[in-house]
Amino acid sequence: MPESFMAQWVYTDTVKDHFINPRNLWKDGEDFVPDGVGEVGSLACGDQMRVGIKVEDGKISDLRWLTYGCASAIASTSMMSEMAIGMTLEEAYHLTPSAITDALGGLPEHKFHCSVLGDKALRAAIDDYLEKNGMENPYKGTIAKIICECKGVTDQMIDELVKSGKVSNFEELQKETGCATACGKCRDRILEELNECLHIYGK
Amino acid sequence: MDRRYVYLDNNGTTRIADEVMEFMHSYDELYGNASSMHTLGRQAAAGIEWARGEVAALIDADSSEIYFTSGASESNNMVLNIFRDMIDDGKGKKKIIVSSVEHPATIETVKYLKKRGYSVEFCPVDRIGRVDLAALEKLVDDDTALVSVMVGNNESGTIQPVKECAKIAHSHGAFFHTDATQAIGKIPVSVKDMDADYLSLSAHKFYGPKGIGVLYARSGSPLSPFVHGGHQEKGMRAGTYNNQAIYGLGKAAELARLNLEEEHRKLWEMREALRKGIEERIPDIIVNGSNDESLCLPGTLNVSFPSAEGESILLYLDLEGIEVSTGSACATGSLEPSYVLLAAGLDVELAHGSIRFSFGRYNTMDDVDYVLEKLPPIIERVRAMSTRKV
């Protein structure tokens, strides 16, 4: 058989390694009392993620996670856990899905959203930690990216609107924010972000 | 047990049987264009006519009713195209009805037609995925041109009441098509017994080569070409004959006919051994479809593992040398899990966590034992990782 016929594994070796040996998994009965917990995704969508963090001196000192999800979700959350431990809250809050997928050596395009869940759950855990301790949340909103320039609509705004259930389709989003009503150039990117959020929050 | 290679995706495709491979190669010299008048062409054509006879014998049809295609996908498209042509010509009836669990080759084609303005209805199924005959009765009316219901489902293994469906269609003067791709070689399939006007099949699902299949069209049923061009297949399907593939299909048809009872018995034995073994060893599982031998294709076992996601299970099994398929969205590239299981009322989470084991003639009871050794710790592991606990 020509060498080019030899099957590669469906994902990279790094993904495979993390899939076979997931790091920092939240084991049953383990003595891990988290300072903050975040959960995103829904079973209806086929992936759900829970992240627990311990915080010491403004840094993530330990992290555990669970996922109902595919190999990419398992591997990217495992990788995220390795990257996040030791980071300051600010650094962790700004950990991006592409940083995680890069560290994994890449994921197929349709699997990218699996890695989005890991960092979203991590941010939710940080939010939870700050809220529980009555601390100000200086990070919320700092990672927003403007998608609709005409109306100043950010990905963060869309995320919040979908999460809270205020918006469940494009028309509602337009009514709420006015996005894509002026030049309309952002329409596709708005739709992409909206669908991603609807999927993540199982709406 | 020592590491094994266990292929349990025979509903996906089968290994070409040794007898079929050998048979095809024994005619390697028969490369003539079967439409040519010279000796080599006539010899090639004789082999094709032999194969046509074998397929006819397999499904209880006449040789003149067999049309070679590239496979069941094309056959399904061809049938739907015949009715599209008639609807376009304004000749009579306009409605097309298919079951909601048909193969994508049918479902996606009628969705395409629907998008272009054709009248299409989907008939619902019950909890085991069997067509709801009362619902079908209501859907079929005097404006119905075609009803299409498969013999056995590729995912759940559920066997459809095709005879009753054909009766309902015919009582309103509609034609009846059945996709028998998954059933051939596993349960008896007779176009006369079912009273089918059209039937599709693919060689590669019963140990024949890929890329070759058949459309059966009852003598007198409407016909028009889907692939236009040369005059092959009485002008109904253009393209130079794929001699070796057709000979392989003929041989596979012969084997399927001769081995039917033995194959059924063996597949059902392995399927049941695996089902019972899983039920004994793994808590909280759901078997999808039916465990009634008369309602399930013998080699198909579809199981949902609550709180475990299907793609992860599939890939952990793959690392152990066991090859299966899943209804999880993650494995398909879409965000939707198996529409077949959802149509039968299965919860979305359970559809994501479904695994299909499909047996073939090259599997043995040792394969079943190996799966029963490897599967329970994998499920335990995936469940331990899960946000959701059973």
Contacts between the chains, C-beta under 8 A, distances in Angstrom:
chain1	res1	chain2	res2	distance
A	10	B	315	7.0
A	19	B	312	7.8
A	19	B	315	6.8
A	20	B	319	7.0
A	22	B	385	6.8
A	25	B	384	7.8
A	25	B	385	6.1
A	27	B	384	7.2
A	28	B	384	6.1
A	39	B	387	7.0
A	43	B	348	7.1
A	43	B	349	4.3
A	43	B	352	7.4
A	43	B	388	6.2
A	44	B	348	4.8
A	44	B	349	7.0
A	45	B	329	7.8
A	45	B	335	6.7
A	46	B	309	6.4
A	46	B	328	6.1
A	46	B	329	4.9
A	46	B	330	5.8
A	46	B	335	7.5
A	46	B	337	6.3
A	46	B	348	7.7
A	46	B	349	7.9
A	46	B	352	4.2
A	47	B	309	7.3
A	47	B	330	7.5
A	48	B	387	4.7
A	48	B	388	7.0
A	49	B	387	6.8
A	50	B	387	4.7
A	66	B	385	6.2
A	66	B	386	6.3
A	66	B	387	4.6
A	67	B	385	6.2
A	67	B	386	7.0
A	67	B	387	6.2
A	68	B	307	6.6
A	68	B	308	7.9
A	68	B	309	5.6
A	68	B	386	4.6
A	68	B	387	4.9
A	68	B	388	5.2
A	69	B	309	5.5
A	69	B	312	7.3
A	69	B	330	7.4
A	70	B	309	5.7
A	70	B	311	3.9
A	70	B	312	5.8
A	70	B	328	7.0
A	70	B	330	3.6
A	70	B	331	7.5
A	71	B	311	6.0
A	71	B	312	5.7
A	71	B	315	5.0
A	71	B	330	7.9
A	72	B	330	7.6
A	73	B	309	7.9
A	73	B	330	8.0
A	74	B	312	6.4
A	74	B	385	6.7
A	110	B	333	4.7
A	111	B	330	7.9
A	114	B	330	7.8
A	199	B	335	5.9
